[in-house]
Amino acid sequence: MSESGVQARDASTVMLVRDAAEGIEVFLQRRVTGMAFAGGVTVFPGGGVDATDATADIAWAGPEPAWWAERFATDEPTAQALVAAAVRETFEECGVLLAGPTPDSVVEDSARYRAARGKLECRELSLAEFLAAENLVLRADLLRPWSNWITPEAEPRRYDTRFFVAVLPHGQDADGATSEAAHVAWRTPEQALASWRAGEHVLMPPTWSQLDALRGFADTTAVLAGERVIEPIMPKYSPGAAGHPLSDFPDNERYFAELPELGALRGR
């Protein structure tokens, strides 16, 4: 049990990327202010795993749950739920659907499923029910495992988040038609980081870290081909510590050195 007595909830986050004239762009959304977790913060699409995400009868193409379990150091049922949550949350939060009518195809117009998207977001429909009703196959092969961050033990709301990366499917577009996003945009990693350094939006360490890593790739093909060593990262939160309150995450000194004066984490 953690210091706060709160067990970290499994969650999935997906970095959607695409190729543009200036290089890789990634889809970002600024969460609605006042949300219980990370309100007003700029993030990638994602959220907590639901019990229905572990449904065993989802039509599936690509690496099996055992493969994902090995990459994310977890058991197979949890791995399946994490991948399903990644697909569901991406569709709910930005309308991008990583599924297709056959194991080697992907839907080109996800807007036709707008009504189902709303029911998924309201939990009136499960991902398995949606895919079965539309005769769609979940495309696990369109996702790649990226990293694993765990909310500090002292926090009252905690997540064990697995980060995925996926290329925006041809013919689809990402939007902001969700109750959780106040603003959405495609940005190169450097643009997003420069805007953060200018104090124009807030990036928590996990998001900052992934954007920083994406800067090293020339295009989406290189991103998908990258071999990632995934080890759990759980920053340590020390609210009374001198200097910055978070430590024990990669490049934490650089994060705080670049953090703008109005950054949400400075001075707590």
C-alpha positions in Angstrom: 0.0 0.0 0.0 1.3 3.5 -0.8 1.9 6.4 1.7 -1.5 7.8 0.8 -3.2 4.4 1.2 -4.3 4.6 -2.4 -3.6 1.7 -4.9 -2.6 3.0 -8.3 -5.3 2.3 -10.9 -4.2 0.9 -14.3 -4.5 3.4 -17.1 -3.5 3.8 -20.8 -2.3 6.8 -22.6 -1.8 7.0 -26.4 0.6 9.4 -28.2 -1.0 9.9 -31.7 1.7 11.0 -34.2 1.7 12.0 -37.8 4.3 13.2 -40.4 4.2 16.8 -41.3 6.4 19.3 -43.2 8.2 20.3 -40.0 8.6 16.7 -38.8 6.6 14.5 -36.4 3.5 16.1 -34.9 1.8 14.8 -31.9 -1.9 15.3 -30.8 -2.3 17.1 -27.5 -5.3 18.2 -25.5 -5.7 20.6 -22.7 -8.0 19.1 -20.1 -10.9 21.0 -18.8 -10.1 23.1 -15.7 -11.7 21.7 -12.6 -11.4 18.0 -13.4 -10.5 15.8 -10.5 -7.2 14.8 -12.0 -4.8 17.0 -14.0 -7.4 19.7 -14.6 -6.1 22.4 -17.0 -3.0 20.3 -17.9 -1.9 19.4 -21.4 -1.9 15.7 -22.0 -2.2 12.9 -24.6 -5.5 11.1 -25.0 -6.0 8.4 -22.3 -7.6 7.4 -19.1 -8.2 4.6 -16.6 -8.9 1.0 -17.4 -12.5 -0.1 -17.0 -13.7 -3.5 -15.9 -15.2 -4.1 -19.3 -11.9 -3.5 -21.0 -10.9 -7.0 -19.9 -13.6 -8.7 -21.9 -12.1 -11.9 -23.4 -14.2 -12.0 -26.6 -12.9 -8.9 -28.4 -11.9 -9.6 -32.0 -8.2 -9.0 -32.0 -5.4 -8.5 -34.6 -1.7 -8.1 -33.8 0.4 -9.0 -30.9 -1.4 -11.2 -28.4 -1.9 -10.2 -24.7 1.1 -12.4 -23.8 3.4 -10.2 -25.9 2.0 -7.0 -24.3 2.3 -8.6 -20.8 6.0 -9.2 -21.3 6.6 -5.6 -22.6 4.7 -4.0 -19.7 5.7 -6.5 -17.0 2.2 -7.5 -16.1 -0.2 -10.4 -16.4 -2.1 -11.3 -19.6 -5.6 -10.2 -18.5 -4.2 -6.8 -17.4 -2.3 -6.5 -20.7 -5.4 -7.1 -22.7 -7.3 -4.6 -20.7 -4.6 -2.0 -21.1 -4.6 -2.4 -24.9 -8.4 -2.3 -25.1 -8.4 0.8 -22.9 -5.9 2.5 -25.2 -8.1 1.9 -28.2 -11.3 2.9 -26.3 -9.9 6.0 -24.8 -8.4 7.2 -28.1 -11.7 6.8 -29.8 -13.7 8.5 -27.0 -11.3 11.4 -26.5 -10.4 12.3 -30.1 -12.5 10.2 -32.5 -9.5 8.1 -33.8 -10.5 4.4 -34.0 -7.7 1.8 -34.1 -9.9 -0.9 -35.5 -11.0 -2.2 -38.9 -13.4 -4.5 -40.7 -10.7 -7.0 -41.2 -7.4 -7.9 -39.4 -5.4 -6.0 -42.0 -7.6 -2.9 -42.5 -8.6 0.2 -40.6 -11.7 2.3 -40.8 -11.2 5.4 -42.9 -14.2 7.4 -41.6 -14.6 7.0 -37.9 -17.2 9.8 -37.8 -19.9 7.4 -38.8 -19.6 5.9 -35.3 -20.3 9.2 -33.6 -23.3 7.9 -31.7 -21.5 4.9 -30.4 -18.6 7.1 -29.4 -20.9 9.1 -27.1 -22.3 5.9 -25.6 -18.8 4.7 -24.9 -17.9 7.9 -23.2 -21.0 7.7 -21.0 -20.3 4.0 -20.3 -23.6 3.0 -21.9 -21.6 0.7 -24.2 -18.5 -1.3 -23.8 -15.7 -1.5 -26.4 -16.4 -5.2 -26.9 -20.1 -4.6 -27.5 -19.3 -1.8 -30.0 -16.7 -3.8 -32.0 -19.1 -6.8 -32.1 -22.0 -4.7 -33.3 -20.0 -3.1 -36.0 -18.1 -6.2 -37.0 -14.8 -4.5 -36.3 -11.4 -6.0 -35.3 -9.2 -4.3 -32.7 -5.9 -3.5 -34.3 -3.3 -4.0 -31.5 -0.6 -4.0 -34.2 -1.2 -0.3 -34.8 0.1 0.4 -31.2 3.6 0.2 -29.8 4.5 0.1 -26.1 6.4 3.2 -25.0 6.8 3.7 -21.3 5.3 3.2 -17.8 4.8 6.0 -15.2 3.3 5.6 -11.8 1.8 8.5 -9.8 3.9 9.2 -6.6 2.8 7.3 -3.5 1.9 10.5 -1.6 -0.8 11.5 -4.1 -4.5 10.9 -3.2 -5.4 9.9 -6.8 -2.9 7.5 -8.4 -2.5 5.8 -11.8 -0.1 3.1 -13.1 -0.1 4.4 -16.7 1.2 2.6 -19.7 2.1 4.9 -22.6 1.5 3.7 -26.2 2.3 5.3 -29.5 0.3 5.0 -32.7 0.3 6.7 -36.1 -2.9 8.5 -37.1 -4.7 6.1 -39.5 -5.1 7.3 -43.1 -8.4 9.1 -43.7 -9.1 9.7 -40.0 -8.7 13.0 -38.1 -8.4 13.8 -34.4 -10.8 16.2 -32.9 -11.8 17.9 -29.6 -15.3 16.6 -29.4 -15.0 15.3 -25.8 -16.3 16.7 -22.5 -12.7 16.3 -21.1 -10.9 18.7 -23.5 -10.9 22.5 -23.5 -8.5 22.8 -26.4 -6.7 20.4 -28.8 -3.9 20.8 -31.3 -1.3 19.0 -33.4 2.2 20.2 -32.5 5.8 19.1 -33.1 7.4 18.0 -29.9 9.7 21.0 -30.0 6.8 23.4 -30.5 4.9 21.9 -27.5 8.0 22.1 -25.3 8.8 25.6 -26.4 5.3 26.7 -25.6 5.6 25.1 -22.2 8.9 26.8 -21.5 7.1 30.1 -22.4 4.5 29.4 -19.7 1.7 29.0 -22.2 0.5 25.7 -20.9 1.3 23.1 -18.3 3.1 19.8 -18.8 3.5 17.3 -16.0 6.7 15.3 -16.0 5.4 12.2 -17.8 4.1 14.2 -20.7 7.2 16.3 -20.8 9.4 13.2 -20.8 7.6 11.6 -23.8 7.7 14.8 -25.8 11.3 15.1 -25.1 11.9 11.6 -26.3 10.0 12.1 -29.5 12.3 14.9 -30.5 14.9 12.2 -31.4 12.9 10.7 -34.2 12.9 11.9 -37.8 9.5 10.5 -38.8 6.7 8.2 -37.7 8.3 5.1 -39.3 11.3 5.6 -37.1 9.1 6.0 -34.0 7.3 2.7 -34.7 10.6 0.9 -35.3 12.2 2.2 -32.1 13.0 -0.4 -29.5 12.0 0.8 -26.1 13.2 -0.5 -22.8 10.3 -0.1 -20.5 10.9 0.2 -16.8 8.4 1.5 -14.3 9.1 5.1 -13.3 7.5 6.4 -10.1 8.6 9.9 -9.1 9.1 10.7 -5.4 7.0 13.6 -4.1 8.4 15.5 -1.2 6.3 18.6 -0.6 8.5 20.0 2.1 11.8 19.5 0.3 13.9 22.5 -0.6 14.0 23.3 -4.3 11.7 21.2 -6.4 9.2 18.7 -4.9 9.6 15.9 -7.4 12.6 13.6 -7.9 13.5 10.2 -9.1 12.4 10.5 -12.8 14.7 10.8 -15.8 16.2 14.3 -16.4 14.3 15.7 -13.5 16.9 18.4 -13.0 16.5 19.6 -16.6 12.7 19.5 -16.2 12.8 21.9 -13.3 15.5 24.0 -14.8 13.2 24.6 -17.8 10.0 24.8 -15.9 8.5 28.3 -16.3 7.8 30.5 -13.2 4.1 29.9 -13.6 4.4 26.1 -14.0 2.0 24.2 -11.8 4.6 22.2 -10.0 7.1 25.0 -9.0 7.0 26.2 -5.5 4.6 23.6 -4.0 
